[in-house]
Amino acid sequence: MIRTLLIGLMFFTALSCSTRMLEPPEQLISKDKFVDILYELTVYNGVKNNTTPAFTSSDLQIMPYLYSKYDFDSVQFFESNLYYASSGDLYLAMLDTVRARIERTEILLDSLRAAARAASKPSQDQEAD
């Protein structure tokens, strides 16, 4: 009896891990748009957590901005997030895309900072004159 129960439990677990548990909602936010939204939320949270108290006390609300920019509402976001999260592999791939985009942005910002520092330093030739 226990063996049959364990086999049934293992079968159910394997089946639930390999299939999507939810049907797509009627107003599903597209995968590319959802990745853009996740990227902006990640950047916002990073800035919010690593800045001065003046920024965190400014009561800046990111979601109304994102609703307007990407033309969706809170219900669409909730349902789309739930749908994408129900497929763990897809959601992880989306988060990997966000991470890679953040890394590219960091590299770009570092190179811009280095260029700005180089431009602000007087050249050796000008000092010799």
NORCORDA-V807189 format. One record per run of one state. SS is the DSSP state (helix for helix, strand for strand, loop for the rest). FROM is the first residue (numbers start at 0). LEN is the number of residues. If there is no record, write none. Layout:
BEGIN
[[SS FROM LEN] [SS FROM LEN]]
END
This chain:
BEGIN
[[loop 0 1] [helix 1 17] [loop 18 12] [helix 30 19] [loop 49 3] [helix 52 4] [loop 56 5] [helix 61 9] [loop 70 3] [helix 73 13] [loop 86 1] [helix 87 33] [loop 120 3] [helix 123 5] [loop 128 1]]
END
